[in-house]
Amino acid sequence: MQKIKKILRKVLTILKSRYIIVIRNVIISRGGGFMSKKIRRYYELSALKGLIREKGLSYRKISDSISIGVNTLCDKINGYYIMTADDIENICKELDIIPQDIPKYFFPNMLRNATKTA
């Protein structure tokens, strides 16, 4: 029990001194807050970003209408989080995307090697 208390005191002392400590992708910054490094796991939806700009909308307006947070929407569009079927459906309704264009805006990796026909 005494060993655990000593270790905890050392850890708390280090945290109080506010040095930068990196522990498995978690960074304890000088300000004392926690930050984690974002890893892009999915494709960035550039075509969707362009459509949002064309329509003159903002992430805030879209996120309010589909009931998710602005940061969450931004992270999903930038490929940090996966876009769920409900998210895709709600965004399509908001931006008036027809079903034939869903792969173009939400699955760019499927169209990477496709060629235009007709």
PyMOL commands that set and color helices and strands:
alter all, ss='L'
color gray80, all
select helices_A, chain A and resi 2-16+46-54+59-66+70-77+85-95+99-106+108-111
alter helices_A, ss='H'
color red, helices_A
select strands_A, chain A and resi 21-23+26-28+34-36
alter strands_A, ss='S'
color yellow, strands_A
deselect
rebuild
show_as cartoon
